[in-house]
Amino acid sequence: MRIRFLWVGKTKNSEIRSLVSDYLGRIHRLIPCEIVELRDLSKKGSLPAAQLIKDEGEELGKHLPENGRLVALDEEGAQFTSPGLAKWLEAEQNRGARLITFVIGGPEGLSPEITSRAHLVLSLGKMTWTHDMCRVLVMEQIYRALCIIRKIPYHKGSN
């Protein structure tokens, strides 16, 4: 199984970029993974929010695999505990999923076309996070889930 993180825009904050890189390395030691960053269309000008969401959805759609599982991050999604996410991830692996793509939209949110295609719509909680922080949080939780699945003590030598 492989993990792909697909999101809109570059991670701007250097400290957060460092954390993203750190978690990518940690995950990669356990499972193949990659990050795909798409162009931030909000930089094109002042598009209305609905048009921006639609355009970003079309761009994201071009990068979704034909097969594989899709997880869309959205505040209205399901919430898991860390062991619950690990259980879901392990079940997907046991079902033979070869690729799981985690999608984070732009500042205005994800297109309904993307969330409707998702096998799981996932929320990181009721609080609002910046998109840069969402990247770190989802990567940390995937790393934690893989440690749970492999019975690797997270606090020993992993931090």
N, C-alpha and C positions, 0 to 999 in steps of 0.2 A: 504494500500500500504506500502511496505517496500523498503528501499534503501540499496544497498550493494555497497561498494567500494572494488574493486579487483585490486591489483597492485603487481608488481614485486619488491621484496626486502623490507627490513626493512627501516623505517625512521631513518636515522643515527643521525642527528643533534638533540640534546636534546631540544633546543628551538622550533624547528619545530615539534618534537614529542609532545611537550606540546600544541602547537596550534592545531594539529590534534586531540588530546584528548579533548581539549576544544570544538572544533566544533562538534566532535562526540557526546559529551554530550548535546550540544545545539540542534542538529538535533534530537537526541533521545528523547528529551522532547516533540518534535512535531510529530515524526513519528518513528516507529521501524527502526533501521539501524545497520549495522555491517561493519567491515573492515576485509577483507581477504588478508593477505600478503603471497605471494608465494616466494619460494626460488629464490634468485638472481643467475641465472645460469652463469653469467659472472664471478663469483667467482671460477668456476670450473677450469678455465685455460684460455688459449688464443684461444677461438673459433673464427673462422671468423664471421664477423657481420651477414652475411646471415644465417649461421647455428644457431647462437645465437637467432636471431629473430624467426627462424623456431621452435627451441626447446622451447623457451618461449611461442610461440603461441600454441604449443601442450599442454604445462602445463596449460596455461590459459584456453584453451578449455575444459579441464577436470573439471574446476570449474564454467563453465557457466551453468546456470539453463536451463532445458528443455523448460520451459515456462518463460515468463517474457520479459522485454524489456532490450536491451543491448545498452549502450552508450559507444562508443570507443573514447577516447581522442587522437586527432591527429592534428598536426599543419595544415593539409590540410582540416580540417573539417569546418562545419558551425560555424559562430560566431553569438552570441546573445547578446543583451543587457540584463541586469538583469531582467527587466520586461518581455522581450521576453522569457527568459529561464523559468520564473515563469509560463508564459502562456503555454509553451510546457509541463511543468511538470503537470500543472493542467489538461490539455487536456488528458494526459496519464492516470491520475488518474480517470478522468471522463469516459474514455474508459474502465475502469475496470482493468488496469494494477495492478497486485498484487506485483510485484517485478521489480525494475529498478536497473540494475547493471552498474556502471560506472567503466570502465577498463582503467588503465594506464599501459602501457608497460614498458619495461626496457630502459636503456640508448640509445639503438640503435633504439627504436621505436616499434610499434606494428606490428605483423604479418598481412599480407593481408588477411589471413584466418579469423582473428578476425574482422578486419574492414569490411570485406564483409558480415559478419553475423550481424553487428550492425544495429539497427533501426535508430540510429543517430550517425554520426561521428561529434564530437564537438571539436572546437578549442578554446583555452583560449586566443587567439589573435595572432598577428604576431610576437611578441617578443618570444625569447627562454627563457624557465624557467627550472630550475633543476626539476628533478622528485619529489624531496621532496617538493619543492614549489608548483608544480602542484597539489599535494595532498591537501595542505592547500587551494589553490585557488578554486578548484572544490568544496571542502567541504563548504567553505565560501559562494560560490554562491548558493549551494543547500540550505543552511540555509537561505540565503537572499530570495531565491525564495519561500521557505515555509512561511517566514514572510510576503511576498507580498501576497501570496495566502490567508493567514489567517488574513490579514490586521493587523498584529502586527507591530507597529512602531519599526523598526530595531534599531533606535538610543536611544530608551527609555528602559533602564533596560536590554537590550540584549547584550550589549557590555561589 
